[in-house]
Amino acid sequence: MLNSIFSFLLHDEGRPVAPVNMQAAGQLELYFTIGCLIVLVAVIAFMVYHWKKTKSPMGLLMLGGGIIAILTEVIYDLVGYVWFPTHGSIFTVFNCFGVSLPLWVAIGYSWFTGGGSFIAYSQFEKGVTAKKVVILYLIFMIADIILECTGCSIGTYIYYGNQPFRLFGFPMWWGISNGLNPVVIGFVVYMLKPYLKGVRSLLILWIVPCTAVAVVTFTTWIVWLPLGRQDSSLVTHIASIIVFITTWLFLYVIAKVAPKFSPREKYVEAVKCLK
């Protein structure tokens, strides 16, 4: 029994080989990029409108944080085994760790992470219930799954290796985790807002990407290991189930805690009680 455990732990087939010769989706990638760009333009327009109406730059700062968070995408692509083809790609905006990010990724990532987080933040300001937090998560999760299933199915990118629970080529464990990101980022910014006045508000540009990395790592690292070792489908599926459980437990905690501090009046009262 002990030998079997050690044999499993020491087993390592090496990293999966990326499909470096994969061709980009060409015209389909162009349409996908245009679609993402239209959403980004709409989000920017709304952020500017919100800024002029409320005199608060929060929306633009969170969108800026989402743009900076693009640079962290290559980390997940490396350990989560995502490949964006470079042959025939429209435009590459960033290269790192041997991963090249096309333009549409930068566009989509900025509005999903930055824009989505601002939506969540706004809801916390208005006041949330546990049910509302869960609904927010489900909206973001479904949006991510639709976006990624579309991208994978038309060949703009691929998840390689022994990926569990695929739907149109998209591993569902990523969608389960990604839906949590805007909710947690929005809540963290909401909780820190009273301390982020004046020039300190620029810290939001850093808080957004750092929180995103923390959430993704917390929920998905357990799958990175068996993927990198090329373990069996049984092992990767068990690991992804742990991702589901971990993500939903995280969501449960946020759903329980957030209503005690939201809206802002409850936050002020709660802080007074702690003093």
Secondary structure by P-SEA (a helix, b strand, c coil): caaaaaaaaacccccccccccccccaaaaaaaaaaaaaaaaaaaaaaaaaaaacccaaaaaaaaaaaaaccaaaaaaaccbbbbbcccccccccccccccccaaaaaaaaaaaaaaaaaaaaaaaacccaaaaaaaaaaaaaaaaaaaaaaaaacccccccccccccccccaaaaaaaaaaaaaaaaaaaaaccccccccccaaaaaaaaaaaaaaaaccaaaaaaaaacccaaaaaaaaaaaaaaaaaaaaaaaacccccccaaaaaaaaaaac
